[in-house]
Amino acid sequence: MPTIISHAAVPLAGALILGRGRLALPVIATGLIFAMLPDADVIGFRLGIAYGDSWGHRGATHSLLFAAAAALFATALLRPQRYGVAAAFLFVSMASHGALDMLTNGGLGVAVFWPFDEIRHFAPFTPIAVSPIGISDFISGRGIKVLYSEAIWIWIPLTLVAAAFGIRKRTSKWFRQNGTAR
């Protein structure tokens, strides 16, 4: 898995791309939590749930169905003005967790299609260094390599995409305000 903090990069970029006024702060905060929430399944290790079990690490909580159900439930609770935008944002926030985990070079893969398919999947390209589970293993040379990998493959690309959308929105607004055709 990428580090828990790097999972928040997707909803952060999404909120920036959508811009002010499209999402309420509680929806954005929920998206940040949703992006990290699937890794709560590591509690299963202490409960004797095997890694490869449906409810083990990278199992059901990393699936698209789980993300859809959680997004619809949270949207119903939050009752945002833009229901569809909020539901889509929350779905993408949580579903991105499994997608990023599929891009890592370790673990057993992700049960992204659970319960219809319990096979664990990886992306065809796995450039992100898998993060160790546990803080003591993370504070090491391996942890630095993971952070470097995440900067290259998650943070920098998402920052560039969000910046490009921001620049595009600002220039479009400028052209509209100044009556200049593009």
C-alpha positions as CSV (number, residue, x, y, z in Angstrom):
1,M,0.0,0.0,0.0
2,P,1.1,3.6,-0.4
3,T,1.4,5.4,2.9
4,I,-1.9,6.3,4.5
5,I,-1.2,10.0,3.9
6,S,-0.6,9.5,0.2
7,H,-4.1,8.0,-0.2
8,A,-5.4,11.5,0.6
9,A,-3.7,12.9,-2.5
10,V,-6.6,11.9,-4.8
11,P,-9.4,13.7,-2.9
12,L,-7.2,16.7,-2.3
13,A,-6.5,17.0,-6.1
14,G,-10.2,16.3,-6.8
15,A,-11.3,19.1,-4.5
16,L,-8.9,21.5,-6.1
17,I,-9.9,20.5,-9.6
18,L,-13.6,20.9,-8.8
19,G,-12.9,24.3,-7.3
20,R,-14.6,26.3,-4.6
21,G,-18.3,26.0,-4.2
22,R,-18.7,22.6,-5.8
23,L,-18.2,20.6,-2.6
24,A,-19.0,21.5,1.0
25,L,-16.2,21.2,3.5
26,P,-17.8,18.2,5.3
27,V,-17.9,16.3,1.9
28,I,-14.2,17.1,1.3
29,A,-13.3,16.0,4.8
30,T,-15.3,12.8,4.4
31,G,-13.5,12.2,1.1
32,L,-10.1,12.5,2.8
33,I,-11.2,10.0,5.5
34,F,-12.7,7.7,2.8
35,A,-9.4,7.7,0.9
36,M,-7.6,6.3,4.0
37,L,-10.4,4.2,5.5
38,P,-10.0,0.9,3.6
39,D,-6.7,0.3,5.5
40,A,-8.7,0.0,8.7
41,D,-8.9,-3.7,7.6
42,V,-5.4,-4.2,9.1
43,I,-7.3,-4.5,12.4
44,G,-8.2,-8.0,11.1
45,F,-4.6,-9.1,11.7
46,R,-5.2,-8.8,15.5
47,L,-8.5,-10.6,15.1
48,G,-7.0,-13.5,13.4
49,I,-8.3,-12.7,9.9
50,A,-5.9,-14.0,7.3
51,Y,-4.4,-11.5,4.9
52,G,-5.9,-13.4,1.9
53,D,-9.4,-13.7,3.4
54,S,-12.2,-11.7,1.8
55,W,-12.2,-9.4,4.8
56,G,-8.4,-9.5,5.2
57,H,-6.1,-6.7,4.2
58,R,-6.8,-5.4,0.6
59,G,-10.0,-7.4,0.6
60,A,-13.6,-6.3,0.6
61,T,-12.9,-2.8,2.0
62,H,-10.8,-2.1,-1.1
63,S,-13.6,-3.1,-3.5
64,L,-15.6,-0.9,-5.9
65,L,-18.8,-2.2,-4.3
66,F,-17.7,-1.2,-0.8
67,A,-16.7,2.3,-2.2
68,A,-20.1,2.7,-3.9
69,A,-22.1,1.7,-0.8
70,A,-20.0,3.9,1.5
71,A,-20.3,6.9,-0.9
72,L,-24.1,6.5,-1.2
73,F,-24.5,6.1,2.6
74,A,-22.3,9.1,3.4
75,T,-24.0,11.3,0.8
76,A,-27.4,10.4,2.3
77,L,-26.1,11.4,5.8
78,L,-24.4,14.6,4.6
79,R,-27.3,15.7,2.4
80,P,-25.2,18.0,0.2
81,Q,-26.6,20.5,-2.2
82,R,-25.0,18.8,-5.2
83,Y,-25.9,15.2,-4.4
84,G,-24.5,13.7,-7.6
85,V,-21.2,15.6,-7.4
86,A,-20.7,14.7,-3.8
87,A,-21.5,11.0,-4.3
88,A,-19.1,10.8,-7.2
89,F,-16.4,12.6,-5.3
90,L,-16.8,10.2,-2.3
91,F,-16.9,7.2,-4.5
92,V,-13.7,8.2,-6.4
93,S,-12.0,9.1,-3.1
94,M,-12.6,5.6,-1.6
95,A,-12.1,3.7,-4.9
96,S,-8.8,5.5,-5.5
97,H,-7.4,3.6,-2.4
98,G,-7.7,0.2,-4.1
99,A,-6.5,1.7,-7.4
100,L,-3.3,3.1,-5.8
101,D,-2.8,-0.2,-3.9
102,M,-3.0,-2.0,-7.3
103,L,-0.1,0.1,-8.5
104,T,2.2,-1.1,-5.7
105,N,4.9,-3.7,-6.1
106,G,4.0,-5.9,-3.1
107,G,1.3,-7.6,-1.2
108,L,-1.3,-10.0,-2.5
109,G,-3.1,-7.6,-4.8
110,V,-6.5,-6.0,-4.4
111,A,-10.0,-7.6,-4.3
112,V,-11.3,-4.7,-6.4
113,F,-14.3,-6.7,-7.8
114,W,-15.3,-8.4,-4.5
115,P,-17.8,-10.1,-4.0
116,F,-18.3,-11.0,-7.7
117,D,-14.6,-11.9,-8.0
118,E,-12.4,-12.7,-5.0
119,I,-9.2,-12.8,-7.1
120,R,-6.7,-10.2,-6.0
121,H,-5.6,-7.9,-8.8
122,F,-2.5,-5.8,-9.6
123,A,-2.3,-3.2,-12.3
124,P,-0.1,-4.2,-15.3
125,F,2.4,-1.5,-14.2
126,T,3.4,-1.5,-10.5
127,P,5.8,1.5,-10.0
128,I,4.8,2.4,-6.4
129,A,7.0,0.9,-3.7
130,V,4.8,-0.9,-1.2
131,S,4.8,0.7,2.2
132,P,5.6,-1.4,5.3
133,I,2.8,-2.0,7.7
134,G,3.8,-0.5,11.1
135,I,5.6,2.6,12.1
136,S,8.8,0.9,13.2
137,D,9.4,-0.6,9.8
138,F,8.5,2.6,8.1
139,I,11.2,4.7,9.8
140,S,14.0,3.2,7.8
141,G,15.8,3.4,4.5
142,R,12.9,1.5,3.0
143,G,10.5,4.1,4.3
144,I,12.4,6.8,2.5
145,K,12.3,4.8,-0.7
146,V,8.5,4.5,-0.3
147,L,8.1,8.3,0.2
148,Y,10.3,9.0,-2.9
149,S,8.3,6.6,-4.9
150,E,5.0,8.2,-3.8
151,A,6.3,11.6,-4.6
152,I,7.2,10.6,-8.1
153,W,4.1,8.5,-8.9
154,I,1.4,10.1,-6.8
155,W,2.0,13.6,-5.5
156,I,3.9,15.2,-8.4
157,P,1.5,14.0,-11.1
158,L,-1.7,14.9,-9.1
159,T,-0.2,18.3,-8.2
160,L,0.5,19.0,-11.9
161,V,-3.0,17.9,-12.9
162,A,-4.7,20.0,-10.2
163,A,-2.5,23.0,-11.2
164,A,-3.3,22.6,-14.9
165,F,-7.0,22.6,-14.1
166,G,-6.6,25.7,-11.8
167,I,-4.6,27.6,-14.5
168,R,-7.2,26.6,-17.1
169,K,-10.1,27.8,-14.9
170,R,-8.4,31.1,-14.1
171,T,-7.5,31.9,-17.8
172,S,-11.1,31.0,-18.9
173,K,-12.4,33.3,-16.2
174,W,-10.1,36.1,-17.3
175,F,-11.1,35.7,-20.9
176,R,-14.8,35.8,-20.0
177,Q,-14.4,38.9,-17.8
178,N,-12.4,40.7,-20.5
179,G,-14.6,39.8,-23.4
180,T,-11.7,38.2,-25.3
181,A,-12.5,35.2,-27.4
182,R,-10.3,32.2,-27.1
